[in-house]
Amino acid sequence: MSTQRLRNEDYQDYSSTDASPEESSSEGLSNFSPSSYQRFGESNSTTWFQTLIHLLKSNIGTGLLGLPLAVKNAGILMGPLSLLVIGIVAVHCMSLLVKCAHHFCLRLNKPFVDYGDTVMYGLESSPSSCLRNHAHWGRHIVDFFLIVTQLGFCCVYFVFLADNFKQVVEAANGTTNDCHNNETVVLTPTMDSRLYMLSLLPFLVLLVFIRNLRVLSIFSLLANVTMLVSLVMIYQFIVQVLPLENKMKDPQKFPLILYLGMAIITALYISLGCLGYLQFGADIQGSITLNMPNCWLYQSVKLLYSIGIFFTYAIQFYVPAEIIVPFFVSRAPEHCELVVDLFVRTVLVCLTCILAILIPRLDLVISLVGSVSSSALALIIPPLLEITTYYSEGMSPLTIAKDALISILGFVGFVVGTYEALYELIQPSQTPIFINSTSAFVVS
């Protein structure tokens, strides 16, 4: 079966940037996808503003809403400082990826290279014969972590949607038009959050059956609008109450867009994390939407953001689907291709649902995904890539030490974050959470 048939509109191989989606969403500062390595100068290139919007969107998701809890755990001083440091390091690592990709484009006379290609070529440039002989594993490792990251965030979406819909339904009888009255809310028990996840499963399966990225972009626009409105309303509440490159027409501007975009994102992360924690204190939940007052205005925030996350699921799912689905379709009889395609997509969605049911705590799912895969993609691999790419051409000891330090930092985050999340999963905290109008969430 020819490779060309798998590179049509329906089966674009995401392992190459021929099919790298503009609209692919990623969580947090740590999530940097190969969509950053797009074909240079192609006809559907984006403007600097469109590139900035895509960069902002790719770093704003459910993880943003969990930052107040992160600030609570880290402390009001170390929390913002850590976010700032990680933000600066993440931007630097992104620029390293772009730098190495451009290096191999020029060196190999290629119009584009993606994350996996860049790692593979970097290993081929290594002075170590062992790394050169196993350079193809560089692509496999990147693809593996990409799949884990993207499907992991899909699991996060299941938990997020179930928690928010459950809370809105249970608090519906006590929901008022008064957003300032801090009275105890008596929730009407409904079904377990895991049953909410199962209820959402068929709708998300139907959503991922949409395989055309141009159609998905419509849902992405809808998600952007609803999430933006929700964020504005969240900021309005916590501030009011507190007493206190390559896809571009001009790729040369990408570094400026990168720094500007990540500066905005870092400021957004720090401000929401700090203000959210200062507002809700020890009662802060895994998502700040779960702490919003029990009035219809802020219940609509949960619904709007949930709608945005629901449609973003398909965009997030696109990345692993375009890596995994063609593998099975290429081995199926031609008359069964569509059936195999839809079956694999269904299995993958069911897998994310099962994993979310097994770990139904939003904070733990976010922590596991970020620690296991995002740390590798964002902090560990890029600095090591710079060393393998430029070592034979001469590097200063200071640069090597800097790259080694960043990779060690990422590895420590990987080990500690994974250990803490697994420990909490095995021996969960028994601290009760009390319910009031600004914390209407029950942990059973």
N, C-alpha and C positions, 0 to 999 in steps of 0.2 A: 504494500500500500504506500503510495507516494507521500513524501513529506509535504508536497505542495497542497494536497487535499486537506491536510490537517492545518494548513495555514490560511484557510479561507475565513470569512467573517465569523462563522460560528465556532471554529476551532483554532483560534489564534493562540499560538504557543507563548504563554506568558513568561516562560523561561528566557525568551528573547524579547527585546523591547520593540519588536515589530508589533506586539500586541499589548504593550504596557498601557494600562488604562489611566487616563487623566483623572478619573473620578475615584480612584481607589482610596478608600478611607483608612487611616491608621490612627491608633490611640497613643496619645502622649508624646512627649519629646523624644522618646526612645525609638519610636517606630519610623524607620526610613526605608521606603520600598524602592524597587528598581524603577518605578515610574519616574524617578529623578533622572534616569538615563534614557532620554528619548532621542529619536533620530534628529540629527542636526538639519535645520533648514528645510524640513518637509513642508508641503503645501498648507497643511492645517495647523501651522504653528500658532502658538498663543502669544498674546501681548504680555507685557510685564505685569499689568493689573490682573489678568486672568491667572498668570502663574502665581502671583501673590495670593489670590483667592484659593487656588488649589492647595498651596502650601499651608494656609491657615486651616482649611477644611481637613487636611490630612492629619492634623495634630490636635483636633478638637473633637472629642467624643465623650463616651461615658467616663473615661479616666479622669477627665477634667472635673467632673462632679464628685469624684472621690478624694480630691485633694484636701478639702478641709479635714477629713479623717487622717490623712497623711501628716498634716501639720499638727494635729492633736498628738499623734504618736511620736513625732520628731521633736515637738516643742515649738513655741512661738518664735524663738530665735533661730534654732538650727533648721527648722522647717523651711522658711523662706530662703535662708542662706544656702541650704542644700539644693533647693530648686534653682536658684540662680547659678550655682556652680555647675550643676548637671546640665542646665540649659546652655551655658557657655561651652561646656565640653561636647555636648551633642551637636551644636552648630559647627564646632571645629571638626568633629568626626564626619559630618555631612560634607563639609568642604574638602576633606581628605578623599572621600569617595569620588566626588566630582573631579578633583585634581588627578587622581589615578586613572579614572575613566578617560579623561581628555588625553592623558599621557599615552595610553594604549591606542586610542583613536589615531593619534598622530604617528605613533611608532609603527603600527600595523596597517596604516592607511585604511581604516574602517570608518564608515559613517557614524557608527554608534556602537557602544558596548553597554551591557546592563551590569547589575551588581554581580551576578554569578560569573559572567565573562571576565569582569575586572579581577575578581578573586582568582579565577583560574589562570589568567595571564600573569597575575602577580606571583603566583606560585611557580609558574614556568620561568619567571625571571629570578627566582631565588638562587642563591649560591649553593644551596643544599641539593644534592642530587636526589635525595629521598623525596623532598617536596616537589621537585620537578617531575619525577616519575609518577607522582600521585596528584598532579595538578588538577585532573578532572574531578577529583573529590571536592575541590573548592566550590564548584557549581552545585554539586549535590548537597553539600552542607548548607549553602545559602538557601537553596530551595526548601530543604527540610525546615530550617528555622522560619522561613517565610510562611510555610504551610502551618506550622505550629502557632505562629503569631496570629495570622489572620483567622484561622479556625478558633483559636483561643479567644479572640475578641468577639467572634460570633457566639461563643458560649457566654461571654459577658453580656451580650445583648439579650440572650434568653433570660438570664437572671434579672437584668435590669427591667425588662418589660414585665416579667411576672411580678416582681416586687412592687412596681409602681401601679400596675393595674389592680393588684390585690389590695393595696392600700386605698386607692380611690374608691373601689367598690365597697370595702368594709367601712369606710368613713362616710359613705354617701348620706346615710340617715342623719349624721350629725354635722354635715357640712352647711355652713352659713354664708351670708354675704359680708359678715364682719371679719376682717382680716387682722384685727388688732386685739381681739378679746382672747386672752390666754387662759382658756378654760379646758378642763380635762375632757378628752374625747373618748366616748365609749364606742369601741369598734364592734361592728356586727360580724361575728365570725363567718367566714365563707370557706371555700375549699382551700386545701394546702397550696402553697406557691408552686409546687411541682406539678400540680394539676393544671395550673395556669400555663405553665410551660408546654404541657402536652396539648392544651387548647390552642396555643399559638402555632404549634408544629405544622399542621396542614396549610395554614396561610403562608408561612415562610417557605414551605416546599413549593407551593405554587409560584411564589415570588421569584425564587431562584431558577425557575424554568425559563425565565426571560434571559436569553443568552446574548442578546444584542446590546452592546455597551451604549449605543446611541439611545436606545429606549430606556436603559437604566439611568441615563443622565437626567431624564425627566424626573425620576424619583429622587435622584440626588439633589436636584434643585429644590424639590419640595422639602426634602430633609433639611437642607440648608436654611430655608425660610423658617420652618417650625422651630429648629434648634436655636436660631438667632433670636427669635421672639422670646423663647423660653429663657435664654441667657440674660436678655435685657430685663425680663421680669424678675429673675433671681437676683441680679445685681440691684435692681430697684428696691427689693425687699431688704437685703442684708445691709445696704448702705443707709436706707431710710430708717431702719430700726436701731442701728448701732448708735450708741451714745458717743462715740468717738468720730532652571536654565535651559536645557537643550531643546525643549519643546518651544522655546521662545523664538520670536522673530529676531531678537538681538540677544544671543546667548551670553555676550560679554556682560550684560547687566545682571546675570543670575546671581553672582556673589552678593551684590547689593540687595537684591530681592530676598535672598536667603537670610542675610543678617537682619534686614528690616522685619521680615515675616517672623523669624524666630524671636526677635526682640519683643514684638507684639504678643506672641504666644507665651513667652516667659513672663511678661508683665501680667498677662491674663491669669496664668497659673498661680503666680505668687499672690496676686490680689484676691482671687476667689478663694484660694486655700486659707489665707490669713483672715479675711473678713468672714468667711463661713465659719471658721473655728471660733473667732471672737464672738460671733453671734450665738452659736449654739453650744459652745463649750464641750463638756464631757458627753453631752447627749448626741453629738454629731454621728450620723449614720454613714453607711458605706457609700451612699449617694446623697448629696445635699437636697435633692428633690424630696427625699423621704422625711426631711425635717421642715418642709414648708408648712405654713399655717393651714388649718382645715377650713378654708373658705374657697368658694368656687373659683375665684380669681387664680389662686395658687394651685388649686387642684388642676386647673387647665394647663398650668406649667408642666405638670407631670404628664398630662395627656399629650400635649404638643411635643414635648421632648421625646416621649415614647413613640409617637408617630414618626418623628424624624429618625429615631434609632431603628424602627421597624424597616423603613425603606433603605436605610444605610446598610442593613444586614446584607442585602443583595450586592451592594457595591463591595463590601468587605469580603463577601463570599467569592466574588469574581476572581480574585487572585489565586487562591488555592485550586479553584475549579479549573482554571485555564492551565494549571500545571498537571493536575491529576486526571481530569476527564479525557484529554487526548490520548493518554497512555492506554486507557482501556478501550476507547473508541477505535484506535488504530489496530487493535487486535480482534475486533468484532467483524462479522460479515457485513458487507455494505448495506444490506437491507435492514440490518438491526442497529445501525449506528444511532439513530434517534432514541430508540428504546434504551440502549446502553447508556447514552448520555444522560437521559432523564433519571435512569435508575441510579447511576453513580451520584448524581446531584442529590437525589433523595436520601441515599445512604449517608452522605456527608452531613446533610442537615440533621438527620436523625442522630448522628454521632455527636454533633455539638449539643443537641438537646439532652442526650443521655449524660454527657459530661457535666452539663449545667445542673441536671437533677442530682447527680452524685455529689456536686459541690455547690449547693444552693446559696452560698454566701458571696455577695458581690465583691466585698473587699478581698476575700481570699482568691477569687478567680482572677481579678485584676492583678493582684500581687504575683500569683503563679505565672501568668502569661508574661508579665513584664520581666520577672526574674529569669525565667527559663530561656526565653527566646529573644525578647527585645534587647536585653543586655548584650547578647552575643552580636546581634545585627548592628546595634548602634554604638557600642562602646568597645567591645573586644576585637572584632574583626577589622574595622577601618584602620586603627593605628598599626596593627600588625601588617595590614595590606600595604601601608606606606613603606614599612621597612623592607618587605619582600620586593616591592616595586623598584625602590631607589637605592637599595643597599649596594648593589654592584656598580652603581653609577657614582657612589660616594655620598655619605651622609655624615653630618656632624654628630659627635657623641651626645650633644645636648638634645638633638632631635630624637635620637634613638631612645634616650632616657625618658623623654617626654612621652613618646609613643608607648614605651613599656609601662610607664606609670598609669596611663589611661587604661590600657588593657588590664592591668592588675586591679585598678579601681572597678572596672566592669566585671571582672571575674569575682571579686569580693562581693559585689552586689548580687551577682548570680548565685553564689553559694549561700550567703546570709539570707537573701530574700526568699530563696527556695526553701531553705531550712525553716525559717520562721513561718512561712505559709503552711508547709506540711505539718509542722509541730502544732500549729493552731487548728489544723484540720483534724489531726489525730486526737489532740487534747484541747477541745474548744473551751474558751472562757465561759464561765457560768454567770458572769456579771449581768444582772437583770437590767432591762431598759424600760424606763417608765414612759407612759404615754401622755402627751398633752397636745395642745393644738399646734405646737411647733415641732413636735416629734411623734407623729402619729404612725409608729411602726412597731410591730411586735416581732420579737425573735423567740420562736418556740424552742 
